[in-house]
């Protein structure tokens, strides 16, 4: 055993060297990537359109590469889908990453053979750093239960398209496939409920030591596992050590997760996306994620309140500052250039470059000028739940505007794991926290422009049902926590997942 631990330590130290080099020279890593990307794409259609041949510095880059979102880059994507080569990146993509997102229709993001390195290698940074930093190798001695979208591809003019988790699973080395559960066969089961049951069957009794999942789908699995087996998690998986969560702020959901995983374990947050693997939590003692700065992405940042201004401040990693809410801009070796991915982040520290995800550009409520963000709602409900000894399965918030002359309000649809003893007290505490975080909302409530928030209880499985009805049953799909319209709220009511009315 001592020899095996020593061998593992040597392998981890070797594989961690690129991470150590990145942390030692983050600015140099980023500037090197920018130069390499521009050089590689000089002869592409985009490179010619934007004079890549004369770009030598970041100032040149900003001058010639405008900021664009998906829709604004769509003409280039359509040329690729039509069969044209050398459009955004040399050659044709190896795949299309298919994503429905939380606020828009299906997108097809190019995935090149070069960018696959980011999607396959960079996710290893989190467990590598964990093992290296804490000299903890026990989680490596078992299997990984990995929640991903189903193993389904469609073809777009000769290019296979699928969710990025499916693509990454197909492209990982065979040794990782041996360590991973479930199998491609299980992931190919079309019905997600049957797939969850198959995951339970194939994982029970196995030496599962690591789980990689989104909080919502993990809770669906844990609930089904308990109902199916009637046994405690620690009986089924006594060697479990490490939980890697992604896709949303896990803090509101962790108490409910711990109800099921009733044993000691460590939690790390990661930041995967269809556009690239962006960051990972490198320290157990505090939240915040280290950007991946040496693999596949050259980052830029724009202060959120300037994003759509003509002369918006646009900076590279060299000039970022802690505490500012930035819109993230990606440039990748998949051919995304000046790409606004829709996420907003704030640097907790610089050197190391740790970020918090603060929300989505599109995810806010401003029906009355209040601009309440998903960061404010996530933190408020997590704190209120902790104070009230309750747990949260999922939630969403929408503006409720009636036509009967009564005051509008923010309606919170909440599926509790452990419900509060006094829902009225919970509602008041939650409203007070939103008022504390958002002065515009507080003014609206104080001056009777809107009523205090109201909570509508969602019955068990209600959010799972809405994902099922909308066809979002891939295990990477999620509910938007904040909407500026009532569409999702109305859908929740129409599928009869509402219980006890509004309080």
N, C-alpha and C positions, 0 to 999 in steps of 0.2 A: 504493500500500500504506500509506503514511504517513497519507493522508487516511482510508482505511478504518479504521485503528487508532484514529485520533482520533475518528471517528464512533462506533465501538464503545465507546470510553472515555466519551463523552458519554452514550450510552444507558445504560451500566452505572451511571454516577454518578446519573443520574435515577432509575433503578429501585431503586437501593440506598438512597434517601432514607428510605423507611419502615423499613428495617432500622436505619439510623443513628438515627432518632428513637426506635425501640424500645430500643436500647442506651443511649440517653441518659436515658430515663425508664421503666425497666422496671416499677417498682411502680405508677406512674400508669397505664401501659398495662393492667396486670392489673386494677386497681380500676375502670377505665373499662369494661372488658369485663364484669365482674361486674354492674355497674349496668345496662348495656345489655341483657344477657341476661335479667335479672330483669324489667325493664320490658317486654321483648318477649314474655315468657311469662306475664304477669299473668293473662290471660284463658284460659289453657289449663287443662285438667283438672288437671294437676300443679300449676300455679300456684295454682289455687283450693284444692286439697287441702293445700297447704303455705304458705298465707297470704302469697303473694308481694307482695300489696298493702301489707303493713306492713314489708317488708324494706327497710331503708335503709342498713345497715352490714354489714360482714362478720360481726360478732358476731350480728346478726339472722339472717344467712344460715345460719350454723352451727346456730343454735337451731331453725330451721324446715326445713332440708334435711338429712335423715339420710344417712349413708354407706350405699351399697348396691352389690352386685355385679350381674352380668348377671341371675342368677336372681331376685334380689330386685326388679329393675325389670321382670321379665318380664310381670307383669300389664298394665303400661302398653304394652309392646311388642305384646302380643297384641291389645289394643284397636286399635292402629294397623293391625296386620295384618288385623283384621276389617273395616276400612274407616272407622273413626272418625277425625274430624279434630280438630285443636286438643287433642291429648293431651299430648305433652311439649313441643311447639313449635307455633307457629301453622300452621294448614293441615295438609296431609299431606306426608310426605317425598317428595323427588324420586326417591330410590332407597332400597334396603336394601343396606348393605354386608354381604356374606356371608362369614363366616369360620368355619373349623373349629377354629382355634387349635391349640395343641400338646397340650392336656390335656383338651379337652371336645368335646361335639358341636357341630353347626353353630349359629352365632349369626347373628341378623339385626339389624344395627345401623342405625338411621335415618340417612340422609344427606339433609340439606335443601339447598335452593338456596343458603342462606346459608353452610352449612358446606362446600359445594363450593369456595368461595373458598380455604378453608384447604387442601383437598386438591390444588388446582391451582396456587395462587400460592405457598404456603409452601415447597413443595419446591424452588422456584427460589432460596431464600435461600442454599443451600449453594454453587451455582456463582456466584451473584451476589457473595457475600462473597469467594469465591476470586479472582474476576476483579478485584474492587475492592481487596482487601487486597494482592494480589501483582502487580497491574498486568499480569496474564497474560490475554491475550485469544485466544491461538492456538487453544484448545480450542473456541472459538465458531465457528471457520471450517470446521467439518465437521459430520458427523451424529452422532447419539446412538443407540447400541444399547441398547435398554431392555428388560429382562426383566420381563415381567408375566404375570399369570394369563391364561388363554385368553379370547377375546372371546365369552363365552357368558353369556346372561342367562336367568333364569327370571322368571316373573311371580307376585307375591303380591298377589292382590286389586287388580290395577290398578297396582301399584308394581313396577318392574323391580328385580331383585336380582342382584348379581354381586359378586365380590371387588373391593375398593376400587381396586386397580390397574387393573382393567378399566373401572370407572366413571370414574376420573380420565383414562384414555386417551381415552375417548369425549368427555369434556367439555373437553379442552384446546383452545385456539384452533387454527385450521387451520394457522397458520404453524409451530406446534410439531409438528403431525402431519407436515408436510413435512420437518422436520429429523430426525424419529424413524424408526428401524427397529426391528423389522420392521413391516410394514403390518398393518392390521386383518384383511386376508385371511389372512395367515400366522398371526396370533394366533387365527384361527377354526378352525385345524386341530385336530380333537379328540384325535388321538394325539400325545402330547407328544414321542415320539421322532421322528415325522415332522415335528413343528413345529420341533424343534431342527435337523433336517437342512435344513428350509426357511429357517431363520434363517441357517444357514451359507451357503446358496446366495445369498440376497438381500443378505447383508452383505459377502461376499468381493468385493474389488475396489472397495468403496465407501470414501469418505473418513471412516472412523470415527475420531473423536477423543475420544469420551466413552463410557463404559459405565456403566449403572446396573443393579445386580444384587444378589442374595443370594450369598454366597460359595459355597455348595454347588452351586447351579444354574450359577453361572459356571464352576466346575470341570467340571461335566458337559459344558457347551458347549465349553470349551477342549480337553477330552479328545477330544470328537467332532470338533472342528475339525482337530486334529492328525491323527487317524486318517483323516479324509475327504480332506484336502488334502496331507498329508505335508510341509507347509511350516511354517516358523517364523512365529509371530505377527507379528514385526516386519517380515517380508516382506509379509504380507497387509495389515497396517495400520500403515504406517511413520509416520503422523502422530498415532498415539494418544498422548493426554496425561493424561487424568483418569479415575479409577475411583471411582465412588460406590457404597459397599457398605452394606447394611442387613440387619436381621433377626436378627443374632447378632453376638457378638464376633468380629471378623474376624482377630484376631491368630493364633489357632491355624492358620488356613488360608492366611495370606498367603504363607508360604514356598512352598507348593505352587502357588499362583497365579503367583508370580514365576518358577517353573520354566517355565511356559508363556508368560507375558507377559515375555519375556526382553529387556526394553528399559526405559529410564528412564520412570517415570510417577509421578504424584501420587495419593494415596489419601485420600478423605474418607469419614467415616462419617455416615450419616443415620438418623433414627428415625421412619419412617412407621408408621402403624397404621390399622386400620379406623376407630378412633374419631377420628383426626385426625393431622396431621403435627406431631410433637412437638418435634423438636430436630435440629440439624445441627452437624457439626464445623466450627468457624470458624477453626481454626489448624492448619497443617500440622506445626508443631514439636512438638505434644503432643496426646495423646488427650483426649477430653472434648468434649461437645456443648452448644452454646448453645440454651437453650429458645426456642421461638417464642412470644413473649409478647404479640403484638399482633394475632393472627389466629385467631379461632375457638375458643380454649380458655382458660378461667380455671382455673388450677392450684391444687390443695391438696396437702398432704403430711401423712402420719401416720407417726411412727416405727414401723418394722415390728414390733418386739416389743410395741407397744401396740395394734396394729390391731384386735384383736377384744376389747379391754377396754371396759368400759362407759363410762368417762370418758377415752377415748383422746385424747391431744394431737392437735389438728387445726389446722394453720396454713396461712396463705397465703404467697406469695413473700416478703412483708415480713419474716417471722421465720425463714426457713430458715437453717441453719448448715452449714458444710462438715463432712464426715466422718461424718454421721449417715445410716444406712440408712433411707430413707423408702419407704413404699408410696405410689404416685402416685394421686391422685384428680383426675378430670377433670369439668369442667362445660363444656358446649359449646353452640354455636348449632345443633346438631342435636337438642338436647333431652336430653342426658345430664346428670344432676344428681347430685352426690355420688358419681360413678361410680368404683368401684375397678377399674382396668383390669387388675390382676394383676401389673404390673411394679413392680420395686423399683429405686430410683436413689439415688445419693449425689452431693452437690454437691462438685465439685472446687474451685470458686471461687464467690464471691458478688460480683457487679459486676465482670466479667460473670457471669451465672448459667449456669455450665457444669456439666453432669452426666455421670456415668458410669452406664450401666445395670448394675446389680448382679445381676439375675436376675428370676425369676418367683416370686411368692408360693407357687405350687403346686410349683415345680420344686426339689426337694431330696430327699436321702435321710436319713431318720431312723428306719430300721427298728430301730435299736438305741439310739436316743437321741442320735445323733451330729450330726444336722442339718447335713450337708454340702451346701453350696449350689452352684448352677451357676456363680456367680462364682469359687468356690474351684476347681472342676474345670477351668473354662476357662483360668484363669491358670496352674494347675499343669501342664496338658498342653502349653500354649504354651511355657512355660519349659523343660520336659523335652525337648520336640522340638528347641528351639533348641540346647540343650546336647548333644544326641545326633546332630545333623546329619540329622534326619528331618523329614518333612513329613506333615501330617495332612489327610485328605480329609473325614472326619467321625468322630464317636464318640458313644456313649451309655453311661451307667453305671446299674447296677441292683443291688439287694441279692440275693445268691444264698444262699438258706436251704434247706439240704438236710434230708431226713428220716432220714438214716442215722447221726445222732449226731455227724457231723463239724462243725467250726466253720464258721459262715457267713462271708461276705466280700463286699466290693464287687467286682462283675465289670465290667470295662471292655471294651466292644466297640469296637475301633478299626480303621478302614480307613486304612491308611497310603498316602501317595503314595510317599515314599522310606522304606523300612523301616529300623529301627535294626539295626546290625550285631549287637548283643547285646540281645535282647529281655528277658532277665532283669535286666540292668543298667538298662534303660529302666524296667522295672516297679518296681525298687527306688527309683530316683530319683523316680519319680512318686509312690510311696507316701510317701516322705520329705517331699515338698512338701505333700501333703495333711495329713500329721501336723503340719507346721510351721504350716499355716494354720488347722487345726481341732484344738484341744486335746482335745475330747471324743472325736474319732476316734482321736487318738494314745493316749489312755488305754485305749480299748477294745482297740487292737492290743497295747499294752504289757502289759496284764493278761490277754491271751489270751482275751478275750471274743469277739473275731472275729479271723480271719486277715488278714494283709496283703492288699492288693488283688491280683487276678489279671487278666491281659489275655487276651481272646479275640480272635484275628485275624479280621477281616472281609475277605473277598476283594474284589477290585476290582469296583465297581458294586453292592456289597451293600446300601448304604444307599439308593442309587437304586432298587434292586429293592423294598425295603420300602415306599418311598413309592409306587411303582407298584402294588404289591399292595393297599395300603390306599386307593388311589384319590386320593392326595394328589399329583397330578401338575401342579398349578398351579405356575408358576415363582416363587411367593411362599411355598410350603410348606416346612416344615423339620422336622428330627428333634429331639425334645426331648433335650437333653444329659444330663439327670438325671431319673430316674424312681424313685419310692418303691415300685414294684412290679416284678414280673418279666415283665409282659405283653409289652412291646415286645421284650425279650430273647428270650422264647420264640418270638415271631414271626420274629425274625432267624434263629433256629436252624431253624425249620420250613421256611423257603424256601431252605435249603441254601446260605446265603451265608457260612458259617463255614469257616475254613481252619486246619488244623494244631492244632485243639483249644485248650486253655487252658494258659498258662504261668505 
